[in-house]
Amino acid sequence: MPDSSFFAEQTEQSRIKSEIVTKYFWAWAKVMIPRARNRGRNIAYVDLFSGPGVYDDGTESTPILILKRALQTPPMPKMLVTVFNDRDKGHVDALRKAVAAISGIESFWHPPQVWNVELGVQLTHRLRHLPKCPTLMFIDPWGYRGLTRDLIGSAIQHWGSECIFFFNYNRVNPGLSNPLVSNHMTAMFSEEHLGSLRPLLQALSPAEREAAIMRHLKSSLNSIGGDHMVSLRYALGERASHHLVFVGKHPTGKKIMSDIMAEYSSTGHQGVPTFVYNPSDEGQLLLFDSALDDLKLTMLQQMAGQTLTVAGVFSDIRTERGYRIADIREAIRQLEQASKVSLDPPASARKNYTDRKTGITKVTVGDTVLVSFPQRGDYVQDPH
């Protein structure tokens, strides 16, 4: 549980986290509102560790930012259902006052709900009785207690629903070897994934250990329907403190969140974002080589013998780190130039454009362009 000073002043990392969640909410809502209206549904935002709403220094946190902007964004006041929860009674009282003080708050057709419920059976029961509509859930626990596969699975089970959660690597990493918190680790990863992960950890370097933990987290989420995951790694020098993780069932969400997270990421090899946020940006550890060359080789290996749209490649590719759709397009463009893949329509039939950053003229690679990959034995290991 955070100490009394946690909400005294917003930290840089908290600010970045709030900005990412808020930006994604608006992008997600823009996609979901017309679809929800066509089905006679609302949309919902649920924050299970919402805090007091306003820091002691007067900075507004995510719940207040979302409510204020929603009031200015038709038809949001008619359609938005909001639920804010915190187990700390003082935070709940402060948040209720902050919500009530928002000018025009009475315009919401569905008044914001502020709960004071401990994560567990009672909260799960209450969540199940919310309207079944597209929902974005934000789970931001102080440590790891309450962050479970079941909770994440329930957050993404309905059409249009996605989840963003805070993965406290600083706490989870030692917790994996601590028998006293084994039940919490099992609830997060599952017995099966822990059984294959734990024997690996002792022999791994810190970087390899983190990569293995994140790989098993991703696999665990895949097994409950979270097919599309991307995360931003927060680092202090070379050490990871935590990851902000997005998980959903549709590639559109991953595409949008990848672009948002890339804004806060340092840039790695060949201009590809590292998906690492490091305030110092010095001596930064790259867990995954972000070079386009590795992405190209991964495509050739995983998509061998297949013909997919560019959007389909983005949806289906499985890597240990995030890539933007822009990175996928560039990798495919380079493979086409090297005659390693064939595209339909071919380059000669597609338009050219000028890259704003480099001034270089390139051929477009749209989402619906078909990419035919050679059989596994038909390419050499060098993807150039």
Buried (B, 14 or more C-beta within 10 A) or exposed (E): EEEEEBBEEBEEBBEBBBBBBBBBBEBBBEBBBEEBBEEEBBBBBBBBBBBBBBBEEEBBBBBBBBBBBBBEBEEBBEBBBBBBBBBBEEBBBBBBEBBEEBEEBEEBEBEBBBBBBEBEEEBBEBBEEBEBBBBBBBBBBBBBBBBBBEBBBBBBBBBBBBBBBBBBBBBBBEBBEEEEBBEBBBBBBBEEBBEEBBEBBEEEEEBEBBBBBBBBBBBBBBBBEBBBBBBBBBBEEBEBBBBBBBBBBBBBBBBBBBBBBBEBBBEBEBBBBBBBBBEEEEEBBBBBBBBBBBBBBBBBEBBBEBEBBBBBBBBBBEBEBBBBBBBBBBBBBBBBEEEBBBBEEEBEEBEEEEEEEEEEEBBEBEBEBEBEBBEEEEBEEEBE
